[in-house]
């Protein structure tokens, strides 16, 4: 876990009455705050896994949260309340889906943080959990971690000067209703990724999809034993930006160079031509079992992914600044 504020306290002391620094230095800079080191500034504005962990704990405590359930509605209320507290605007995209268990009402939550440009970077993650009738599945990493991560990221990005508008997209209906990902469904209408497919299809019709310049998908990022492989179904240049930031942060022991191939909520975006990257640790012992609880996840893993994503944003914005 991270210790916020230690850096800024130390730097403030430089301008105090017992400071060995000449007082004129403080006058010169007008504000003692300007003496903060870049590292202290980064810490002050950085991703706080303590906050993300509290969101995760609250969301998991709601219990199983499958699409269409009352507990998922409760999760939405929690998410909306937290975003409102951070001053972030959120809208609902609601619709009804034909699924193997009948008609299910689904809702994507779209939180927008305006930037200097109207063009968007979308950071998404699903907030539903897989439906199990025989086990109590609370999805701490699978469904919980992405929602908690996005909530803390909203706070961080709200306090940041963003070159592009950032959209935090909480996706419903990622999970299949049938036991396995491709047990049910028909060609063109699979039994999974309902939320991302609906979002992309609506965005194509309205024209809003054209404003998305990059899409970062967060999924299952709280595994205690975090090991994120490069996904070969993702956009290579976007993956490079994230993995380079991890190297610069000396976190390449977690963002490893090995590759994998993942089917997830990024595929509808990829098919629509939106550059996308999936940050996912699918090699998770507790995956789709009753063991995907708080015991299997860690705040440290959320911190690692948060630090890397925040560190990657300037490079991503620089890349997107080019015509
Ligand atoms: Zn899952």
Boltz pocket constraint, residues with backbone or C-beta under 6 A from the ligand:
constraints:
  - pocket:
      binder: B
      contacts: [[A, 130], [A, 142], [A, 175], [A, 288]]
      max_distance: 6.0
